[in-house]
């Protein structure tokens, strides 16, 4: 944390950063975040991920990177996270290349896409799973701005845990709520760990928690209505033929 001073930075004709208390991304934090993706100082593939689906590998890397950027979004040296982006992207492309048995340039060629953002078009890596007439399932890497934002609201988004996406994609493609059977506005509810389903003082688990505990799954495919009900603590209505 520091107090900024820059007489050349103006917004609407006025000095906009002088005397502003700002956050910093510590250098040791950047180094520590980069470490799992480097070997001898260079990005390296992660063999422990090659058994996962391509969709999951891309989505997980984006989730981790987005979580770090969101946490330090008010840091005036946010662009220092370019180092983390370089390490993670290099590791990601090498991991995908090892999994698919192709070269890194072929990974870029296969998954290259352009994403329209508020800051203009950005090059990203994109994995799509088509679903006929329904919108496709999409996992992307990139497209996250590192611009310093003074007026943003801080929040910490937890990274989605690595899961068996092949199974999850099949459940999403079924396009059916696993609580009520609805086929409208299908979403995924995540928890960090199965132990989070047990809260002290709760006599009986809600039905959604019972379903997740019985299946030993940290994800639950639900409709929007049931998803809102989970967060609001309302009971869900079982689909016909279930208890």
ABEGO torsion letter per residue (X at the ends): XBBBBBAABBBGGBBAABGBBBBBBBAAAAAAAAAAABBGGBBBBBAAAAABBAAAAAAAAAAAAAAAAAAAAABAAAAAAAAAAAAAAAAAAAAAAAAAGBBAAAAAAAABBBBBBAAEBBBBBBBBBBAEABBBBBBBBEGBBABBBAABBBBBBBBBBBBBAAAAAAAAAAGBBAAAGBABGBBBBBBABAAAABBBGBABBBAAAAAAAAAGBABBBBBAAAAAAAAAGBBBBBBBGBX
